[in-house]
Amino acid sequence: MLPDHMRMKNCGLGRLASTWLCAKRLSGWVGLVVVALAAGCAHSPADATGGGLAAPLVPQPPVFLSGAMGLLFTNVDGFRARVVLEEGASAMQVAAGELMGQGGKLVFIPSVSKAELKRSLAADSAFIWEVPAHRGCIVNGPMQAYATIAANSLFTNLVAGTTAGGSPTEEIAGHPCQRMETVVTANDGSITAFRLWRATDLKGLALRVVCTSSSTPLTLNLSKARLETLPDDLFLPPGGFTKFESPQALAGELTTRQQRLKKRPSYNAEESEPGAGLDTRYPNRLQ
């Protein structure tokens, strides 16, 4: 357990970081886990992929933020839900975490396993996305840094959904939902079709979305959804975070620092010393 003053140092990162910290607790994992990396480094927004290091992992925003699917979540002011994105007939999970939205802006905080975090601290990144502006940013907690991202395609028009003929109200995640067919068009003329289930008791929030245009089925499921007024600064990078010129530059710097940490000599406490035998690698992890 960290002393109170150390925990405040890591958690006092503004409204966004504290809100994300709460969300991480709900998902069973706290994002700001590496105290030395976050507090002991001078930020330098330069690409540091040289020196023989492998190309860094650069997390990408999921399709339900930056893709056509993002337009389906702009109709509700203030919501929060657990999300799982599945792909293919075998329903392979490709993304999971917490999704929050308000006024056309979305925040996604992925669930991060210890194995993923061990491979790369870049995996512990959240995403902010402005759907109408077709842009967003990646925010990394351990690095206390962010970088902007622009959409590859511009999805500009959502055709009002039509209720599926003869379809009764169905229950999804404990909420009565109406099944609808909806089409999203892009600036290049491409069309993406969706079948979605909008909760009638949550102001039409879509609790299940199936992309019917893709050759590989994509299904997004929302659970534990609730309406909630969210603070405006939740959708901004935390104050004091360093801005990098690109996600690649941020990931490169993070990879370099992670390699440096791995090269530091370790110290094993004697069994008689206080704290010996305790796992202190992840001081912010909930017990």
C-alpha positions, 0 to 999 in steps of 0.5 A: 500500500502506498503512503497517502502522499504518494497516492495523491501524487499519482492520482492528482492529475485533474478531473479526467485522470481521477474519473478514469481512475474510478472507471479503472477500479470498476473494471478491476484494473488501475491505469497509473501503475508505474510510479517511477516512470510517471514521476521520475522522467522529464518528458521529451516529445521526440520520436525515440524508436532508434537504438536497435529497439523494435518498432513500438506498439501504437494502440489504435482507437477502436472502430466504435470511436473512429469508424462509422459506428461512432455516429450511433452514440451521438444521440444521448447526452451523458452515458456510461457503459461497459462495452465488448466488441466481438468479431467473426462467427466465433465471437472473438473478443477484440476490445473491451472496457468502459465507454462514456459519451456526451454531446458527440464526444466519446471516451474509451478506457480499455481493460488492460491485463497484466500480460498486456501491460508487461509487453508494453505500457503503451497498451495502457492507453485511453482514447478521447474522440470527437465524432463530429470533428473526426478526430481525437487523441490517445492518452497514456497514464504511465507516460502522463502524455497524449497525442492527437489522432485524425480519422482515416475516413470521414463519416458524415451522415446518419440515415434515420433508423427504421424499426424492423418490420413486425419486431417486438420490443426485445430485452437487452442487458435488462432494458427494453429495446427496439430493433432498428436498421440504420445506414451511415454514409462517408464522404467518399460515398461508401455506406455502412449498414447496422442493425441496432437495439436502442433502449427505450428507457435510456433515451435510445442508447444503442445497447447492441450494434451489429455491422451488417455490411462487413464480410466479417461480422462485428458486434458491439454489446453494452452492459451496465449502461446508465445515463449520467451527466459527465464533466466537460473536462472528461473529454479533454487531455488532463492538464499537465500532460505532455503533448507528443507530435504523433502517437508513434512518437509517444509510443516510441518514447514510452518503449525506450523508457520501458527498456531502460527500466528493465535494464535497471538492477533489481534488489531483492529484500532479505526475508527479515526485512520489512515488506519482504515477500510482498508484491510491490510491482503494481502499487496501485492495483486493487486487492 
